[in-house]
Amino acid sequence: MADSQTQDAPAGSGVPEAVHRRRWAILVVLMLSVLVVVLDNSILNVAMKTIASPKPTGLGAGQSELEWAINSYTLVFAGLLFTAGLLGDRLGRKKVLLSGMAVFGIGSVLAAFSVSPGELIGFRALMGLGAALVMPATLAILVNVFERDEQPKAIGIWTAAVGLGIAIGPITGGVLLEHFWWGSVFFVNVPVVAVALVAMALLVPDSKDPAPGRLDPGGVVLSVVGLVLLVYGIIKGGQIADFTDPKVLGTIGGGLIVLALFVVYEKRSEHPAIDISYFRKPAFSAAIAAIALVFFALMGVTFFMVFYTQSVRGYSALESGLLILPLAVAQLIFAPRTRLVVERFGARAVCAAGMLMVAVTMAGFLLLEADTPLVVMEVLFFVQGAGMAHIMPPVTLTVMQSLPRQKAGSGSALNNTFRQVGGALGVAVLGSVLSTVYRDGIKDTLAGVDGLPDSVRHTAGESVEATLGLAERLGPKGQVLIGPAHDAFIHAMHVAALGSAAVALFGALVVVAFLPGKDAAEGEPGAGRPREKAGAGAPR
């Protein structure tokens, strides 16, 4: 009997034997919840054109309304991630996870049957609230149902689910829009959420911090206000392609000031929401920075690749989604196995190599022209996915094992917050670079078209889609715009890709400088972390 118990739950473990036995089934449920949240964040991009169509085909949404249908989700999601992680540690991660999935499901139903762009924006914000409750809870529960030696494998699988959601979102959206109405891209969440809720109720154990201490309302308010201001400023700067605008600078600066006050407040507080001393650990800070930098590069490239495949190459939304599949396939292949490479070479070498792979693929996008063979792009996507698969599991594990198990919700929230802010910043900054370079490249061509008002020229120069839309409206006269529009966009894409490559290269330098090497693997990042007593903050 003793041998059986040892096999199921290691001696001195904080994980009950019954929970340990069903840990892989629990991981499947957690992956399902992560998949639906991440997938929905990428699926909406495919439906934008349909939603912009007049009723009854769409909602007749304008450009700014379409942008906020995406950004309302991002703003609420990023702004509340940290607070949601704290709630999970205090109230119980299962309770928060179930609540988040229910809110996400309700928001999906309401969004699917929205009758106006304003309603859609509001219901997308509600979905962002649900997603903010779900994401930190999944990773926190994972850490509490898997023992330390199995956490690398489990986190690798969890990471693969995130990558899969990003990649298959456009494919799923394309299939749905070919057969159903625009709201189906939201309504598809409902059956998945229903199955996940039942499975969670039956399988997932609850866990929380056994000694959460007093509430820290001041810290919570400062974190929410600071993150919302920062993300809003980033989004706004990307929208107007001008980060020097006083309103943008004021909002971003205000967010940074409030977050600085949050850090000072937490350092002086006797009951802080987050122990700032964790950031003094080089491995922890380097892992957090690597997460933000790699998603800055990834999301920025994903943003402009949609326009390259659809606007320049002429592929449909579904075909564009299928073209990104190699990225997901590479993550599915390599992410669950990354732990084996880390065991042999150490987290620092593996993550640095992954960052360099991402940087090389970003620079490789310079090879893409209007008629480049698709195999070149597919190889780049596969190598990029392989690089991501060797970054995300080790750095996520470093973050989670740097904190005590009782604080898993806070660690997961920090991991997801920096990823979300990094991604939003990548889209905004690289999108701004893309827009600026494109406008400079197309302005002379637009100036050569007779009879165009200045306002029309300005609008047509905002993006390749706007220029091609004008060319279509002008008929035969507009054909002169198509070739220069493609050339200007490809040049702008190359400049943005170089920016992504530089960011990824900087990430590699951060990893080399601060992540622990193989020799430190036994002691870092969780060196000195006491083994939790059975039941202390563990699942029940």
Protein Blocks (a to p, Z undefined) as FASTA:
>chain_A
ZZmmmmmmcghiabdfklmmmmmmmmmmmmmmmmmmmmmmmmmmmmmmmmmpccfkbnop
afklmmmmmmmmmmmmmmmmmmmmmmmmmnopklmmmmmmmmmmmmmmmmmmpcbfklmm
mmmmmmmmmmmmmmmmmmmmmmmmpcfklmmmmmmmmmmmmmmmmmmmmmmmmmmmmmmc
fklmmmmmmmmmmmmmmmmmmmmccdddfblopadfklmmmmmmmmmmmmmmmmmmmmno
pakbmklmmmmmmmmmmmmmmmmmmmmpcbdfbdfklmmpmklmmmmmmmmmmmmmmmmm
mmmmmmmmmmmnopafklmmmmmmmmmmmmmmmmmmmmmmmmmnojklmmmmmmmmmmmm
mmmmmmpcfklcfklmmmmmmmmmmmmmmmmmmmmmmmmmmpcfklmmmmmmmmmmmmmm
mmmmmmmmmmmmmmmmmmmmmmmmmmmpghiafklmmmmmmpmklmmmmmmmnmmmlmmm
mmmmmmmmmmmmmmmmmmmmmmmmmmmmmmmmmmccfklmmmpckgoiacddehihpaZZ
